[in-house]
């Protein structure tokens, strides 16, 4: 491994495109680490029976840390590289997991969750960036979408660990699952030592020969003269040269015409992914089913587990077909379905529910209406399936591929920080919301889905099947409020066209230099 990575690993597109997704799985682990203890008596005893506001704050501690971590990527990923940033995220996660597993009071638990959040923020912003820069254009969407799949696997695996440990009496019922979260992070940090750095980052830092060698291992079986390898290498060099001559990399670049539009699109898509209401269905599904009239701890846990299994299963078609279906159609269909199902859940809750009392807390609950209870559970399942097959994968893929190289790390981190900012707000606000405005909460999130539908329809252009450099041409077309008008062939080039464009630019630069010579 004298090159700093394994050629065998780099030559395996499935491995190189998916391994870093373990970083996404850390977020999934955290979701279940909380949702699985919301009806655990030992957890409530140790942490002094947190009310809805206190529990919201505990849950929100992780996305608060993730917000900071995702913004830190703007410096770390540009200065130290994508690979080292991912490795560091795993190390930080281990520290956070140790603190959570050993927590004796709320303050220690919150600190542990904030530190774990830093790790998730780093990974969630850097992993899609790394995947987008290292995978072939024809399958880029598929591999970046695996970030979402890894999140669903993290949720599912941790939830079943929590479910199994729920049969243990005492604090081990939640401490063991929290401690086991360290294992994937250790695998990630150690395993990434065998993976290559992003060739785009290397070119940007003057290591062109290393970048060409990695591209050859990634896409040409070691052949530096492979057509795709040469096409990508020429496009990367051309784009980096253009961006370096255009201006220095800084936050000011995010405000420049053309870039600001994309920052808005990336950030708003991450915002909408939280405002769809998936936050409720993952963190607080126990509360949702409890309000639907599903009683009994074991029955609730099993119903929750079914939802998490569906989340994993329905992400698979999205991974397989995202580069065929396209980003726009998936978003539009998903948002329409999610809004519809949330309104059904709110309608059933409003029609058949009433205020009750569970464990001393006010709860809007359905009693004596088995059909309504089943209807809410089914609609919740259908909502999760709709998110898993559409918005979930695209919300990570799209922001990772739309930005110019000079600002990509900064812009992706800003976009991802929007995810964590709204995740933080909703994680804290949802428990008090369910205990005060009850079923109306679902109508609010349903309305957000329909608002997002309108936004996507008018402003989000299609990006499937293009290299990261060709996407520049997509946004240069304009059509800020008529994204559907951009034609499918826009931006696509052959190797000959790229070389001709490079040759013309070199000639123009030489001519300009001659004119300026006395």
N, C-alpha and C positions, 0 to 999 in steps of 0.2 A: 504493500500500500504506500509506495514511495511517492505517489502523486498526491497524497493527502486524502485519497478515497479509493474505493474498490471499483475497478473497471467492470467487474462482473455484476456488481450491484447497479452501476450506472447503465449497463446494457440491458437491464431488465426493466422495461417500461412500467410493468405493473407494480414492481417493488418500489422503484424510484418515485413513482407518481403517488403512491399511497402511504408509504411508511410514515411520513411526517404528519399524516392525519391523526396519529396518536395524540398529537397536541390538541386537536379538536375534541378528542375523547375525554380530555381532562375536564372540559366544560360540562360534558354529559355526566361525568362522575359526580361533579358538584351538585348538579340539579337533583339527582336521586339521593345524594347524601343528606339533603334537606327534606325533600318530599317524603322520604321513607321514614322520617322520625316524627312527623307531625302528629302521630297518634301513639307515640312510644312513651309509656309512663316513666321509664327510667330517665329518658331525656328531659322530660318536664320536671322531674324531681331535682336533678342535678342543676338545671339552669333556672330553677325557681319559677316554674310555670309562666313562661312569657305570654303576655296577652297578644292581641292581634297586631298592635303597633310595634311592640318589642320583637315579636317574631318576624315581622316585616323587615325590621332593621337588621336582624341577624342574617336573614337571607340576602338582604341588599348589600351587606358588607363585601361579598364576593364581587358583584358587578362594579362596586365602587373601586375596588382594587384593579379590576380589569380595565376600567376607564383610564386609570393612570398608566397601567402597563401598555395599553394599546397606543397611547400617545408617546410613550418612551421609545417605541419602535421607530419613530421618525428619526431618531439619532442612532440608535443601536444598529438597526438593519442597514443603514447607509454607511456607517463608519466601520463596523466590525463584520458585516456580512449577514446574509440570511441564515446560513448554517449555524454559526456561533450563537446567534440570537435564539434559535430554536433549542439548542443544547442548554442554554442558560435558563430557558423557561422551565425545563424539566427539573433542574436543580432547585429552582425557587419553589416549585410545586411541592417537592419533597419536604422542604422546611415548613411550608404551610400545613401540610398533612400531619406532620409530627405535632405541631402546636394544637391542631384541632383534636387529634386523637387523645392528647394529654390534658385537654381543657378541663378546668375545675370550676370555672365561672364564666359568665357571659363575656366579660372583657377579653379573656384569653381566647375564647372561641371566635370572637369578632376579629381579633388581631390575626389569628390563624387563617380566617377566611379572606381577610384583606390581602395577606401575603399570597395565598393561593390564587386570589383574583389577579394579582400582578402577573403571575405565571400564565394564567389563562389569557390575559390581555396581550401579552407578548406573543403567545402561540397563535391566538386567533387572528392577529394582524399579519404575522410573518408567514405562517404555513400556507395560506392561499396565495400570497405573494410569491413564495418560493415555488409552489406548484405551477403557477401560471408562467413563471419564467423558465421552468426546466422541462416542461412537457411539450409534446408536438401539438401544433395548432388544431389538428383534426380531432384530438381527444382531450384537449385542455379542459373543456367544460366538464367532461366525465371525471377527471381526476380531482379538480378543484371541488366538484360536487361531493366527492367522497369525504370532504371536511365535515359536511352535514351528516353523512352516514356515520362517521366515527362518533359524532356527538350523540346520535341515537343509540349506538352500541354502548357508549359510556353510560347513558341513562339506563339502558336495559340491564347491563351487567351489574352495575352498582345497586340497582333496585332489587334484583334477585338476591344479591348478597345481603342487602338490608332485610329482605323478606325471610331468608334463612336464619339470619341472626336474631330476628324478632322472637324466635322460640327460646332464646337465651334469656334467663332472668338476670337483671342487673345492668350495669353500665356497659358491659361487654357487648350488649346488643347493638350499641351504636359506635363504640370505640373501635371494635374490630373492623367494621366496614370503612370507617374513616382512615384507619391505619393502612389498610390494603390499597388505598388510592395511590400510595407511593410507587407501587410496582410498575404501572404503565409509564410513569414519568422517568423512572430509572432506565427502563427499556428504551425510551425515546432518546434520552441524552447519550447513552452509550452507543446505541445503534446508529445515530446520526454521524458518528465518527467515520463510518464507512461510506457516507454519501458525499457527492460532489457539491461544491459551491455553485450558486447561480451564475451561469455564463454571462448573463447580462450585467450582473454586478461586477464581474471580473473585467469585462470590456470597459465598463465605466471607470474602473480604477487602474487601467493601463496594462492589464494582464491578458492581452489578446491571444497569445499562443496557448495559454492555459484554457482560455474560454473555447478556442477552436477544438482543442483536444477533448474537452468535456462534451461539447456538442457532437463530436464524432462518436464518442462512446454512448451518448444518449440516443442519438437518432440515426447513426450511420454504421453501427457495429464496428466502430474504430476507424472507419474510412473517412478521412478528412475531405476527400473529393466527392463525397456523396452529395447529390443535387440538393436535397433538403437541408443538409448541414451547411453547404455553401450559401444557399438562399437565406437561411436564418442568420448566418454569420455576417453576410454582407448587409442585411437589413439592420442588424443590431449595431454594427459599426457606423452605418450611415445615420441611424437615429441618434446614437450617442454623440457623434460628431456635431450633428445639427443642434442638439440640445446644449452641448457645452459651449458652442459659439453663440447660441442665443442668449445665454445668461447663466448666472450662478444658481446652484440649487439652494433654494431658501423657501421659507413660508410665504414670502411675497409672490413666488411663482404660482402658488395656489390661487391667487387672486387675479391672475392674468386671464385675458379673454380666451375662451376655449377650454382652459383648465378649470376655471371657476364653475363652469357649467357641469363638468364631470364630477367635481368635488360635491356639488349639490346633488347630483344623481346618485353617487355612491353612498353619501351620508343619508340621504332620504330613503334609499332602499333598505339600508340597515335599520333606520328608524321604523319604517313600515313593518319590517319583519318582527319587531317587538310589539307594535301596536295592532298586529293582527289578532292578538289575544292568545297566542301560543304560550305566552308566559304563564297565563292562568292554568292552562291544561298540563303544563309540565311541573312547575313548582307546587301548585296548589290543587292538583287534581283530587286529592283527598277531600278538600273542602267542597269541590264541585259535586262529587258523588255523594258526599254527606248531605248537602243541601237537596240533592235529588231524592233523598229518602233511602239511600243504600246504607244500611246499618251493619254493625259488626266489624271488628277490626280486620279479621281474616278475609271476610267477603270484600271489603273495600280494597285491601291490598291485592287480591286476585284481580278485581276489576281494573285496578290501576295497571297491573302487570300486562293485561291484555292490550291496553292502550299503548304501552311502551313497545310491545312486540309489533303492533301495527305500524308504529312510527318507524321502526327498523325496516320492516318488510316493504312498505310503500316508498321508501327512499330508493330502493334498488332500481325500479323502472326509470326514475329520474336520472340516476347515474348512467344507465345504459343509453338513454335516448335524448339526453339534454343537448347533445351536439347535432341531433337530427330534428328534434321538435323546435329548438330555438328558445331563447330566453324570454322574449316578449309573449308568445302564446302561453307558456307555462305560467308566467306571472298573472296574466289576465284571467285565465281559467281558474287558477288557484284562489285569487282574491275574491272572485265572484262566488265561488263555492263556500269559502270560509265565512264570508259575510252572511250568506243564506243560512248556514247551519247555526251560527251564533244567534241570529234572530229567532230561529226555531227554539233553541235552548232557553233564551230569555222569555219567549212567549209561553212556553210550557211551564217555566218556573213561575211567571207572573199569574198565569191562569189557575194553577193547582196548588201553589205554595202559600205559606203563611208564616208569620213570625213564631218561632219556637225557642227552646232553650236546650242546648247540648253542652254538657260538662260546664255549666254555669255561664255560658256565653250565648248571646242572642244570635240565632241562625235562621235565615229564611229557608224553610224546609218543607218538603212535600211529604205528607203522610196519608196513607190509605188510598193512594192512586198508583197502583203497580204499573199500569200502562204508561202513565206520564213519566215515572221513574225510568222505565226501560227506554222510552223515547229520548229522554235527555242523555242517557248513557250512549245510545246508538248515535245520536247527533254529535256527541263529543268525539266518539270514535271516527265518524265521517269527517269531522273538522280536522282532526289530527292527520288523517290519511290525506286530505286535501293539501295541508301544509307540507307534509313529507314529500309529496310527489311534485311539488311546484316551488313555492316560495322558499322553503328550507334550503335546498341546494343552490338555487339561483342567487339568493341573497349573499352567498359567499363568492360565487363564481364571478358575477358581474362586476363588483367593485375591484376585484383583483386584476381585471383585464382591460379596463378602460383608460388608464392613466399613462401619460408619457413617462419615459424612463427617468428623466431628471427629477420628477416629483413623485414617482410611484410609491416608494416606501412611505413618504410623508402623507400622501393623499390616501393610501389604503389605511394607514393608521388613524387618520382623522375620520374616515368613513366608519371604521370599526369602532372607534370611540363613541360614535353616535349610537351604535348598537348597545354599548355598555352603559351609556348615560341613560337611555330609556329603559334598559333592563333594570338598572338601579332604581329608577323612579317607580316603575311598575311593581318590582318585587316588594318594595316598601308599601306602595299604595293599595295593592289589591286586597290584602287581608282586611284592612279597615273598610275598604269599599264594599266587600262582600258582607261585612257585618253592619253596614249602614244603608246603602242603596240596593243591596241584594241583587235581584235579577236584572235591574237596570244596567248593571255593570256590563252584561253581555250585549245589550243594545249599543252601548258606547263603543265597544270593540268591533261590533258588526258594522257600525257606521264608518269607523276607521278603514275597514277593508274596502268599502265601496269608494271612499275618498282616494285610497291608494290605487284602485282600479282606474279611475279617471286620470290620475297623475301618470301612471305607466302608459296608458293608451296614447297620451299626447306627447310625452317627453322622452321616453326610453327607446333608443334605436336598437336594432338587432346587431349582435356581435359574433354570432356563431361562425366557426370555420375559418376565421381570419387569424393571422399572426398578430402579436401585440403591436407590431409596427404598422400593419395594414389597418388596424382599428383607428389610427390617426386620420386616415382618409375618410373614414365613416363620419367622424365628428367635424371634419373640415367642410362637409356638405352643408352644414347649417341645419335647417329644419328643426329649430329648437322646440317649436310647439306642434310639429307635424312629423314626428319620428317615423311614422309608417311610410312616409314618402321616400325614404332612402332605399335604393335598389339593392338586391342581394349581391350583385357583382362588384359593388363599390369597394375599392381598396385592394382587391385581389391582384397579385402580380406574379409573373414568372421570374426565374433567376436572371434571364436575359434582360428583362425590363428593369430589374433592380440594378444590374451592372451598368446598363446604359444610363440610368439615372445618376448613378455614382460618377460615371465617366463624364457626363455633362456637367455635373456640379464641380468636379475637379478642374474641367476646362474653364468654366466660368470663374472659379477662384483664381486660376492662373492668369486669365485674361485681366481680371481686376487688379491683380498684383502688378502686371506689366504696365497697365495704365498709370498706376501710382508711382512707377519708377521713373526718376528724372532722366 
